Amino acid sequence: MTKRVDVAAGVITRTDGRFLLGQRAPGTFYAGYWEFPGGKVEPGESPADALIRELDEELGIRVRKVRPWLTREHVYEHAHVRLHFFDVAEWEGELQDHVHSALSWERSDAQGVGPMLPANGPILKSLRLPRWMGITHAAEIGVARQLSQIDDALKQDLKLIQVREPSMSAADLTAFAGEVVRVARPHGALVMVNGDADIACEVGADGVHLPAAQLRTLSVRPECDWVGASCHTRAELECAAARGLDYAVLGAVFPTATHPGQATLGWGGFGELVRGLPMPVFALGGLARADMDDARDAGAHGVAAIRGSWIQS
Ligand SMILES: Nc1nc2c([nH]c(=O)n2[C@H]2C[C@H](O)[C@@H](COP(=O)(O)OP(=O)(O)OP(=O)(O)O)O2)c(=O)[nH]1
């Protein structure tokens, strides 16, 4: 039977958005490959405590705060590894590497070093996902007004848009989504189209976002670069994970105008539901920019919002 090993690894991000990778030293397993700093969880230790210890031993830094992010499993020749990835939110000290051949600060969109450890491919893809997702409601406020709000938000820092227009005809959705893709491109923002992979492809969007009902009946992953889904329960989140989806959106955290009367999770309920999942999960429901820290403390990748995303015009 393959040995099972728990490993804790940390994403240490600089203010310019670059994250730290280390190159495995000669004489170790997969020498020369690049990894996130971290190491094995010892018996009786929590993954978070293991990471704090490893970052002190490996890099000489004192970590003040880590936030759970993703948990992925990978079967290597030597062991079945369960990797607990954390966001290293606060740390102190000077980096002094004691174990790697080299360290490098890398960008998620244009990584300069390689090869990465085989388990880390999806992690790098997850790091390309922006933290804030703006969700459209053009059918409610009018296409022209929505496009102008998108334009304003893109000029600020919006990098991820979900076109969600369940009441639009296919023709109107195609035209609107095509326009969103056109305005988003120069800003390097990703666009996902809710509910229709064919339209997503036709307009050159980056991906498709599946409503929960479509997720439940999905047999094969749509052929889009990015595939995400809306989830409300642990079973739906596990379904999204089992289908190899790139992200999920989970809500409602707080009451919303879109779904009045819907039961809410609060941050405690949200944190319970997302624990141990392999893909990033956005928090949704009654949230605004100011909620980002609470969301990430609860284990969210970021925040998704309809009303909270758009600067009123
Ligand atoms: N630290 C870290 N380990 C990773 C990443 N991705 C990945 O697959 N791993 C795997 C490789 C190893 O099997 C394990 C890390 O264990 P480790 O670095 O403590 O130990 P090791 O196998 O090199 O050897 P040792 O401690 O027994 O000397 O997790 C990553 O990004 N960071």
The ligand as a Tripos MOL2 file, in Angstrom:
@<TRIPOS>MOLECULE
LIG
   32    34     1     0     0
SMALL
NO_CHARGES

@<TRIPOS>ATOM
      1 N1          6.5760   21.8210    0.2250 N.pl3     1 LIG1
      2 C1          5.9000   21.4060   -0.8270 C.ar      1 LIG1
      3 N2          5.7320   20.0710   -1.0790 N.ar      1 LIG1
      4 C2          5.0410   19.7290   -2.1730 C.ar      1 LIG1
      5 C3          4.4850   20.7180   -3.0470 C.ar      1 LIG1
      6 N3          3.8470   20.0610   -4.0690 N.ar      1 LIG1
      7 C4          4.0140   18.7430   -3.8560 C.ar      1 LIG1
      8 O1          3.5940   17.8570   -4.5710 O.2       1 LIG1
      9 N4          4.7220   18.5230   -2.6980 N.ar      1 LIG1
     10 C5          5.0610   17.2020   -2.1850 C.3       1 LIG1
     11 C6          6.4680   16.7640   -2.5020 C.3       1 LIG1
     12 C7          6.8290   15.8790   -1.3050 C.3       1 LIG1
     13 O2          6.2820   14.5970   -1.5330 O.3       1 LIG1
     14 C8          6.0790   16.5050   -0.1870 C.3       1 LIG1
     15 C9          6.9230   17.4960    0.5610 C.3       1 LIG1
     16 O3          7.6070   16.8670    1.4930 O.3       1 LIG1
     17 P1          8.9830   17.4500    2.0890 P.3       1 LIG1
     18 O4          9.5490   18.5080    1.2180 O.co2     1 LIG1
     19 O5          8.8080   17.7160    3.5220 O.co2     1 LIG1
     20 O6          9.8690   16.2250    2.1200 O.3       1 LIG1
     21 P2         10.6520   15.4100    1.0460 P.3       1 LIG1
     22 O7          9.7230   14.4590    0.3820 O.co2     1 LIG1
     23 O8         11.4340   16.2940    0.1600 O.co2     1 LIG1
     24 O9         11.6800   14.6430    1.9670 O.3       1 LIG1
     25 P3         11.9880   14.5240    3.4970 P.3       1 LIG1
     26 O10        11.3150   15.5640    4.3030 O.co2     1 LIG1
     27 O11        11.5370   13.1430    3.8390 O.co2     1 LIG1
     28 O12        13.4590   14.6680    3.5480 O.co2     1 LIG1
     29 O13         4.9700   17.1830   -0.7820 O.3       1 LIG1
     30 C10         4.6940   22.0760   -2.7800 C.ar      1 LIG1
     31 O14         4.2700   22.9790   -3.5100 O.2       1 LIG1
     32 N5          5.3990   22.3790   -1.6620 N.ar      1 LIG1
@<TRIPOS>BOND
     1     1     2 1
     2     2     3 ar
     3     2    32 ar
     4     3     4 ar
     5     4     5 ar
     6     4     9 ar
     7     5     6 ar
     8     5    30 ar
     9     6     7 ar
    10     7     8 2
    11     7     9 ar
    12     9    10 1
    13    10    11 1
    14    10    29 1
    15    11    12 1
    16    12    13 1
    17    12    14 1
    18    14    15 1
    19    14    29 1
    20    15    16 1
    21    16    17 1
    22    17    18 2
    23    17    19 1
    24    17    20 1
    25    20    21 1
    26    21    22 2
    27    21    23 1
    28    21    24 1
    29    24    25 1
    30    25    26 2
    31    25    27 1
    32    25    28 1
    33    30    31 2
    34    30    32 ar
@<TRIPOS>SUBSTRUCTURE
     1 LIG1         1 GROUP 0 **** ****
